Amino acid sequence: MDMSTPEVRRAAAPAASADAEINGSEILVRCLQAEGVKYLWGYPGGAVLYIYDALYKQNTIEHVLVRHEQAAVHAADGYARATGDVGVALVTSGPGVTNAITGIATAYMDSIPMVIITGQVPTPAIGLDAFQECDTVGITRPIVKHNFLVKDVRDLALTMKKAFHIARTGRPGPVVVDVPKDVSLHKTAFSYPERVEMRSYNPVRKGHGGQIRKAVQLLLGAERPYIYTGGGVILGEASAELRELVDLLGYPCTNTLMGLGAFPSTDPRFLGMLGMHGTYEANMTMQHCDVLLAVGARFDDRVIGNPKHFASVERKIIHVDIDPSSISKRVKVDIPIVGDVKDVLQELIAQIREAQTRADPAALSAWWNQINAWRGRDCLKYKTSDTLIKPQFVVEKLWELTRDRDTYITSDVGQHQMWAAQYYRFDQPRRWINSGGLGTMGVGLPYAMGIKLAKPESDVFCITGEGSIQMCIQELSTCKQYETPVKVISLNNRYLGMVRQWQQLDYGGRYSHSYMDALPDFVKLAEAYGHVGLLIEHPRDVEPALREAIRLKDRTVFLDIRTDQTENVWPMVQAGKGITEMLLGSEDL
């Protein structure tokens, strides 16, 4: 249930007297209410039972009981990615925390705003190897933006305010708040600050004006310009500004895997995703441009391949990012601009509009001619079949059937993830939800659950594989209990597909432990959880099955689609190679 503004204010109102003292668990709940939290994913245990008792006594926050703590964090993560709000998860001490670690690391690598509340043994027992104790602060330190251990109930409200502030500002990320059991029981007067100031934490928002002027001059003098954007554009809510900039300049644009949807995939100025499994034209343009504008991206290994190869061509680079540590981390740049990408793009657009010059139209036309020649390679073309289901065909058909619907796509990690990124054409931000940095198998179904709660009227599809889906398949039970009717599309090739592909290309065809030799009957399994299961084994049955899944709006549907076992993801840049050293198909082997 949504809270009205007066309700939020009442939740944050200070206690009038000592008689109004409340315990730490009630304080925690009121902090969440004051932050406008609607959903909380978690799993109870001894260290957090006072918190669960406080949750029982309120009705503004819906708690979702998952079947594994990893899924709690993933579901909160998916909710945050789709909405832009802070996702919140609650787990108990010890194994509850350690089970949540993969979810926390996944969110950290992709800069997702989250607050994870963890139970801890009572403060007198900390460090004494108490039952279900672990060093939560120590374990999570490398994979969080910040973490807190609250030792005094009087510090709890301020700590929660800091946690939400840190999670959502600057470069977003997960924040862990570790709450000992006695702190959740002790009482104090409650007040929740309207704002918080932290001397050691003041992220920059406005880009340096002089640097932006230099960037404008460089962009308008370019002959072979390129705009390269990443997940920072989506996290910074800057998609509209990016589109305005491309409209203004007429320059080619690409997105990373995490940035898909920031610029419309159906726009002719979009060259497709770049990088390891990017398009030929996107990678060739990246290598041969003379001025590169990088916005909210980090030049990671999956994007530029071998840094020495990338540096072998002279170009000027403008890099805009909220995080100064990401600039010149892997690639030396010429004009660094630290600031919020939305604010920087707005200023960049304003200065370009005021400028008296524009890029040389003849040079720009010649550049587009070269790009269109690269496009002529049609690198995403694949061989169709009348008898074998091609995974690319499934994704293309899904896009055709949902392109005019309000649709969100999640994926797990592997070949199916790359095919989804290549063949589903995302035109809006926050519609493509996947694990990019950590590459976590098992995220797809929990992501879909979190999104479906936030967007109950939208279609939510999880594109997965028979390997990934089994890592969190127990969450089909959660889907049933909380009536989150998602659609699972399992591209089942009976292999750990991406592992098999690498083994074929780089390990002499020695398929070591990549074949799935004892798979369950997914149709019966889905039905056992109370859902609809469909088996699809022929290309002619793909579209009818997808239409049936869409028609069954109020049911979770599991589509077990038996795909070609030998299909590989192309293009591909092998490890250690440069981004123009692409394999475009089996003929390049």
SULVEN-V363335 format. One record per pair of residues at least 6 apart in sequence whose C-alpha atoms are under 8 Angstrom apart, sorted by the first residue. I is the first residue (numbers start at 0). J is the second residue. D is the distance in whole Angstrom. If there is no record, write none. Layout:
# SULVEN-V363335
I:J:D
I:J:D
This chain:
# SULVEN-V363335
0:37:7
0:58:7
0:59:5
0:60:7
0:61:8
1:35:8
1:37:7
1:59:7
2:32:8
2:35:7
2:59:7
7:32:6
7:33:5
7:34:8
7:35:7
8:33:7
10:29:5
10:30:7
10:32:6
10:33:5
11:29:7
11:30:7
11:32:8
11:33:5
11:190:6
11:191:5
11:192:8
12:189:8
12:190:6
12:191:7
13:188:7
13:189:5
13:190:4
13:191:7
14:20:7
14:188:5
14:189:5
14:190:6
16:188:7
17:187:8
17:188:6
19:188:6
20:186:6
20:187:5
20:188:4
20:189:7
21:186:5
21:187:6
21:188:6
21:189:7
22:152:8
22:183:6
22:184:5
22:185:5
22:186:4
22:187:6
23:152:6
23:155:7
23:182:6
23:183:4
23:184:5
23:185:6
23:186:6
23:187:8
24:49:6
24:50:5
24:51:8
24:52:8
24:53:6
24:183:5
24:184:6
25:50:7
25:53:5
26:155:7
26:156:7
26:189:7
27:50:8
27:155:7
27:156:7
27:159:8
28:50:8
28:53:7
28:54:7
30:156:6
30:159:7
30:160:8
30:191:7
32:59:7
32:60:7
33:191:8
34:163:8
36:60:7
36:87:8
37:59:7
37:60:5
37:61:6
38:60:6
38:61:5
38:62:6
38:63:7
38:87:7
39:60:7
39:61:6
39:62:5
39:63:6
39:75:7
39:86:8
39:87:5
39:88:6
39:89:7
40:62:6
40:63:5
40:64:6
40:65:7
40:71:5
40:72:7
40:74:7
40:75:6
40:87:7
40:88:5
40:89:6
41:62:7
41:63:6
41:64:6
41:65:6
41:68:7
41:71:5
41:72:8
41:88:6
41:89:5
41:90:6
42:64:6
42:65:6
42:66:7
42:67:7
42:68:6
42:71:8
42:89:7
42:90:5
42:91:7
42:95:8
43:51:7
43:89:8
43:90:6
43:91:6
44:90:8
44:91:5
44:92:8
44:95:8
45:91:7
45:92:8
46:91:6
46:92:6
46:118:5
46:119:6
46:120:6
46:179:7
46:180:5
47:90:7
47:91:6
47:92:8
47:117:8
47:118:5
47:119:8
47:180:7
47:183:8
49:180:8
49:183:6
49:184:7
50:183:7
54:60:8
54:62:8
63:477:8
63:481:7
64:71:8
64:477:7
65:71:6
65:474:7
65:477:6
66:473:6
66:474:6
66:476:8
66:477:7
67:98:7
67:471:8
67:473:8
67:474:8
68:90:7
68:95:6
68:96:8
68:98:6
68:99:5
69:98:5
69:99:4
69:100:7
69:101:6
69:102:5
70:99:8
70:102:7
70:442:7
70:445:6
70:471:7
70:474:7
71:88:6
71:89:8
71:99:8
71:445:8
72:87:8
72:88:6
72:99:6
72:102:5
72:103:7
72:115:8
73:102:5
73:442:6
73:445:6
73:446:6
74:445:5
74:446:5
74:447:7
74:448:6
74:449:4
74:450:8
75:86:5
75:87:6
75:88:6
75:113:8
75:446:8
75:449:6
76:86:6
76:102:8
76:106:6
76:111:7
76:112:8
76:113:7
76:446:7
76:449:8
77:432:7
77:445:7
77:446:4
77:447:7
77:448:8
77:449:5
77:450:6
78:84:8
78:86:6
78:446:7
78:449:5
78:450:5
78:452:8
78:453:7
79:85:5
79:86:5
79:111:7
79:112:7
79:113:7
80:111:7
80:429:6
80:432:7
81:429:5
81:430:7
81:432:7
81:450:6
82:429:7
82:453:7
83:112:8
83:234:7
84:112:7
84:167:8
85:112:5
85:113:5
85:114:7
85:163:7
85:166:7
85:167:7
86:112:7
86:113:5
86:114:6
87:113:6
87:114:5
87:115:6
87:116:8
88:113:8
88:114:7
88:115:5
88:116:6
89:115:6
89:116:5
89:117:6
89:118:8
90:96:6
90:99:8
90:115:8
90:116:6
90:117:5
90:118:6
91:117:6
91:118:4
91:119:7
92:117:6
92:118:5
92:119:5
92:120:7
92:131:6
92:132:6
92:133:7
93:119:8
93:131:4
93:132:5
93:133:5
93:135:8
94:131:7
95:117:8
96:117:7
96:135:7
100:139:7
101:439:8
103:142:7
103:143:7
103:173:7
104:142:5
104:143:7
104:437:7
105:434:7
105:436:7
105:437:5
105:438:8
105:439:7
106:112:8
106:113:8
106:172:7
106:173:6
107:142:6
107:143:6
107:144:7
107:172:5
107:173:6
108:142:8
108:435:8
108:436:5
108:437:6
109:172:8
109:230:8
109:434:7
109:435:7
109:436:6
109:437:8
110:170:7
110:171:5
110:172:5
110:173:8
111:166:8
111:171:6
111:172:5
111:173:6
112:166:5
112:167:5
112:171:5
112:172:4
112:173:5
112:174:8
113:163:8
113:166:6
113:167:8
113:172:6
113:173:4
113:174:6
114:162:7
114:163:7
114:166:7
114:173:6
114:174:5
114:175:6
114:176:7
115:173:7
115:174:6
115:175:5
115:176:6
116:175:6
116:176:5
116:177:6
116:178:7
117:175:7
117:176:6
117:177:5
117:178:6
118:177:6
118:178:5
118:179:6
118:180:7
119:132:7
119:133:8
119:177:6
119:178:5
119:179:4
119:180:6
120:129:7
120:130:8
120:131:7
120:132:6
120:179:5
120:180:6
120:181:8
121:179:5
121:180:5
121:181:5
121:182:7
122:150:7
122:179:6
122:180:8
122:181:7
122:182:8
125:132:7
135:177:7
136:146:6
136:147:7
136:148:7
136:175:8
136:177:7
139:146:8
139:175:8
140:146:7
143:172:7
143:173:5
143:174:6
143:175:7
144:165:8
144:166:7
144:171:8
144:172:5
144:173:6
144:174:6
145:162:8
145:165:8
145:173:7
145:174:5
145:175:7
146:162:8
146:174:5
146:175:5
146:176:6
146:177:8
147:158:7
147:175:6
147:176:5
147:177:6
148:176:6
148:177:5
148:178:6
148:179:8
149:155:6
149:158:8
149:176:7
149:177:6
149:178:6
149:179:7
149:182:7
150:178:8
150:179:7
150:182:7
151:182:6
152:182:5
152:183:7
152:185:6
152:186:7
152:187:7
153:187:6
153:188:8
156:189:7
156:190:7
156:191:6
156:192:8
157:191:7
157:192:7
158:176:8
159:176:7
160:191:7
160:192:7
160:194:8
160:195:7
161:195:7
162:174:6
162:175:8
162:176:7
163:174:8
164:195:8
165:171:7
165:172:8
165:174:7
166:172:5
166:173:6
166:174:6
168:202:7
169:202:5
169:203:7
169:204:8
169:321:6
169:322:7
169:339:7
170:321:6
170:322:6
171:234:8
202:321:8
203:321:7
203:337:7
203:338:5
203:339:7
204:321:7
204:337:8
204:338:4
204:339:5
204:342:7
205:337:8
205:338:5
205:339:6
205:342:6
205:343:7
206:336:6
206:337:6
206:338:5
206:339:7
206:342:7
206:343:6
207:336:7
207:337:7
207:338:8
210:334:7
210:335:7
210:336:6
211:336:7
211:343:8
211:346:8
211:347:6
212:347:8
212:350:7
213:334:7
214:317:6
214:334:7
215:347:7
215:350:7
215:351:6
217:290:7
218:224:7
218:290:7
218:292:8
218:358:8
219:356:7
219:357:5
219:358:5
220:357:7
220:358:5
220:359:7
221:289:7
221:290:6
221:358:6
221:359:8
222:289:7
222:290:8
222:358:7
222:359:7
222:362:5
222:363:6
222:366:7
223:287:8
223:288:5
223:289:5
223:290:6
223:362:7
223:363:7
223:366:6
224:250:6
224:251:7
224:288:6
224:289:6
224:290:5
224:291:6
224:292:8
225:250:6
225:251:5
225:252:6
225:253:8
225:284:7
225:285:7
225:288:6
225:290:6
225:291:5
225:292:6
226:250:7
226:251:6
226:252:5
226:253:6
226:291:6
226:292:5
226:293:6
226:294:8
227:252:6
227:253:5
227:254:6
227:255:8
227:291:7
227:292:6
227:293:5
227:294:6
227:296:8
228:252:8
228:253:6
228:254:5
228:255:6
228:258:6
228:293:6
228:294:5
228:295:6
228:296:6
229:254:6
229:255:5
229:256:7
229:257:6
229:258:4
229:259:8
229:294:6
229:295:5
229:296:4
229:297:8
230:255:7
230:256:8
230:257:5
230:258:4
230:259:8
230:295:6
230:296:6
231:258:7
231:294:7
231:295:4
231:296:6
231:320:7
231:340:7
232:238:6
232:241:8
232:258:7
232:261:7
232:294:7
232:295:5
232:340:6
232:341:7
233:258:6
233:261:6
233:428:6
233:429:7
235:339:7
235:340:6
235:341:6
236:341:7
237:261:8
237:340:7
237:341:5
237:344:8
238:261:5
238:262:7
238:428:7
240:341:7
240:344:6
240:345:6
241:261:7
241:262:7
241:344:7
242:262:6
243:348:8
244:344:8
244:348:6
245:251:8
245:252:7
247:348:8
249:268:7
250:268:7
251:268:5
251:269:6
251:270:7
252:262:8
252:268:6
252:269:5
252:270:6
253:262:8
253:269:6
253:270:6
253:271:6
253:272:6
253:273:7
253:281:7
254:260:8
254:261:7
254:262:7
254:271:7
254:272:5
254:273:7
255:272:6
255:273:6
255:274:7
255:296:8
255:302:7
256:272:6
256:273:8
256:420:7
256:435:7
257:433:8
257:435:6
258:428:8
259:272:7
259:420:8
259:425:6
259:428:7
259:431:7
260:425:5
260:426:5
260:427:5
260:428:4
260:429:7
260:430:7
260:431:7
261:426:7
261:427:6
261:428:5
262:269:7
262:426:7
262:427:7
262:428:8
263:269:7
263:424:8
263:425:6
263:426:4
263:427:6
264:271:7
264:424:5
264:425:5
264:426:5
265:424:7
265:425:8
265:426:7
270:278:7
270:280:6
270:281:5
271:277:7
271:278:6
271:280:8
271:281:6
271:421:8
272:278:6
272:281:7
272:420:8
272:421:7
273:281:5
273:282:5
273:302:6
274:281:8
274:282:6
274:301:6
274:302:4
274:303:6
274:304:7
274:572:8
274:578:6
275:301:5
275:302:6
275:303:8
275:304:7
275:570:8
275:571:5
275:572:5
275:573:7
275:578:7
276:417:7
276:568:7
276:569:6
276:570:5
276:571:5
276:572:7
277:421:8
277:570:7
277:571:7
278:378:6
278:379:7
278:570:7
279:373:7
279:374:7
279:376:8
279:378:6
279:570:7
279:579:8
279:581:8
280:370:6
280:371:8
280:373:5
280:374:5
282:578:6
282:579:6
283:373:7
283:578:8
283:579:6
284:370:7
285:291:8
286:309:7
286:312:7
286:578:7
286:579:7
287:312:7
287:314:8
288:314:7
289:313:7
289:314:4
289:315:6
290:314:6
290:315:5
290:316:6
290:317:8
291:314:7
291:315:6
291:316:5
291:317:6
292:316:6
292:317:5
292:318:6
292:319:8
293:316:7
293:317:6
293:318:5
293:319:6
294:318:6
294:319:5
294:320:6
294:340:7
295:319:6
295:320:5
295:321:7
295:340:7
296:320:7
297:325:6
297:326:7
297:328:8
297:329:8
298:329:7
298:330:7
299:329:7
300:306:8
302:578:8
303:309:6
303:577:7
303:578:6
304:572:7
304:574:7
304:575:7
304:576:6
304:577:5
304:578:5
305:575:5
305:576:6
305:577:5
305:578:7
306:329:7
306:330:7
306:577:8
308:576:8
308:577:5
308:578:8
309:577:7
309:578:7
310:330:8
315:332:7
315:333:6
316:332:5
316:333:5
316:334:6
317:332:6
317:333:6
317:334:5
317:335:6
317:336:8
318:326:7
318:332:7
318:333:8
318:334:6
318:335:5
318:336:6
319:326:8
319:335:6
319:336:5
319:337:6
319:338:7
319:340:7
319:343:8
320:326:7
320:336:7
320:337:5
320:338:6
320:339:7
320:340:6
321:337:5
321:338:5
321:339:5
321:340:7
322:337:7
322:338:8
323:337:6
326:332:7
326:335:7
378:569:8
378:570:7
378:583:6
379:421:8
379:569:7
379:570:7
381:391:8
383:389:7
383:392:8
384:538:8
385:538:7
386:537:6
386:538:6
387:536:8
387:537:6
387:538:6
387:562:7
387:563:6
388:536:7
388:537:6
388:538:5
388:560:8
388:561:7
388:562:5
388:563:6
389:538:8
389:562:6
389:563:6
389:566:7
390:415:7
390:418:7
390:490:6
390:562:6
390:563:7
390:566:8
391:418:6
391:419:8
391:422:7
393:541:7
394:418:7
394:419:6
394:422:6
394:423:6
395:422:6
395:423:6
396:542:7
397:423:8
397:542:8
397:545:7
398:422:8
398:423:5
398:424:7
400:546:8
404:457:8
404:458:8
405:457:5
405:458:6
406:430:7
406:457:6
406:458:5
406:459:6
406:460:8
407:429:8
407:430:5
407:431:6
407:432:8
407:450:8
407:457:7
407:458:6
407:459:5
407:460:6
408:430:6
408:431:5
408:432:6
408:447:8
408:459:6
408:460:5
408:461:6
408:462:7
409:431:6
409:432:5
409:433:6
409:443:5
409:444:8
409:446:7
409:447:6
409:459:8
409:460:6
409:461:5
409:462:6
410:416:6
410:419:8
410:432:7
410:433:5
410:434:8
410:442:7
410:443:5
410:461:5
410:462:5
410:463:6
411:433:7
411:434:7
411:439:7
411:440:5
411:441:6
411:442:6
411:443:5
411:461:8
411:462:7
411:463:5
411:464:7
411:467:6
411:468:8
412:433:8
412:434:7
412:438:6
412:439:6
412:440:5
412:441:8
412:463:8
412:467:7
413:440:8
413:464:8
413:495:8
413:496:7
413:497:5
414:496:6
414:497:5
414:567:8
414:568:6
415:462:7
415:463:6
415:464:6
415:490:7
416:433:8
416:462:7
416:463:7
417:568:7
418:568:7
419:462:7
425:431:7
432:446:7
433:442:7
433:443:7
434:442:7
440:467:5
440:468:8
440:470:7
441:467:5
441:468:6
441:469:7
441:470:5
441:471:5
441:472:8
442:471:7
443:461:6
443:462:7
443:463:7
443:468:7
444:461:6
444:468:7
444:471:7
444:472:7
444:474:7
444:487:8
445:471:7
445:474:7
447:459:6
447:460:7
447:461:6
447:485:6
448:478:7
448:483:6
448:485:7
450:459:7
451:457:7
451:458:8
451:459:6
451:483:6
451:484:7
451:485:7
452:483:7
455:483:8
458:485:7
458:549:8
458:552:8
459:485:5
459:486:6
460:485:6
460:486:5
460:487:6
460:488:7
461:485:7
461:486:6
461:487:5
461:488:6
462:487:6
462:488:5
462:489:6
462:490:7
463:487:7
463:488:6
463:489:5
463:490:6
464:488:8
464:489:5
464:490:5
464:491:6
464:492:8
465:489:6
465:490:7
465:491:5
465:492:8
465:493:7
465:494:8
465:518:8
466:494:7
466:495:6
466:515:8
468:489:8
475:525:8
475:528:6
476:528:6
478:484:7
478:485:8
478:555:7
479:528:7
479:529:7
479:530:8
479:555:8
483:555:7
484:552:7
484:553:6
484:554:5
484:555:4
484:556:7
485:554:7
485:555:5
485:556:7
486:548:7
486:555:6
486:556:5
486:557:6
486:558:8
487:555:8
487:556:6
487:557:5
487:558:6
488:557:6
488:558:5
488:559:7
488:560:7
489:557:7
489:558:6
489:559:5
489:560:6
490:559:7
490:560:5
490:561:6
490:562:6
491:559:7
491:560:6
491:561:5
491:562:6
492:561:6
492:562:5
492:563:6
492:564:5
493:514:6
493:515:5
493:516:7
493:518:8
493:564:7
494:513:6
494:514:4
494:515:5
494:564:7
495:513:5
495:514:6
495:515:7
496:513:8
496:567:8
497:567:8
498:513:6
499:510:6
499:513:6
499:514:8
500:567:6
502:508:5
502:509:6
502:510:6
502:511:8
503:509:7
503:510:7
504:588:8
521:532:7
521:557:8
521:559:7
522:531:7
522:532:4
522:533:6
522:534:7
522:557:7
522:558:8
522:559:7
523:532:7
524:532:8
525:531:6
525:532:5
525:556:8
525:557:6
526:532:6
530:554:7
530:555:5
530:556:6
530:557:8
531:554:7
531:555:6
531:556:5
531:557:6
532:556:6
532:557:5
532:558:6
532:559:7
533:544:7
533:556:8
533:557:6
533:558:5
533:559:6
534:558:6
534:559:5
534:560:6
534:561:8
535:541:7
535:544:7
535:558:7
535:559:6
535:560:5
535:561:6
536:560:6
536:561:5
536:562:8
537:561:8
541:560:8
544:558:8
548:556:6
569:582:7
569:583:5
569:584:6
570:581:6
570:582:5
570:583:4
570:584:7
571:581:5
571:582:5
571:583:7
572:578:6
572:579:8
572:580:6
572:581:5
572:582:6
573:581:8
582:588:7
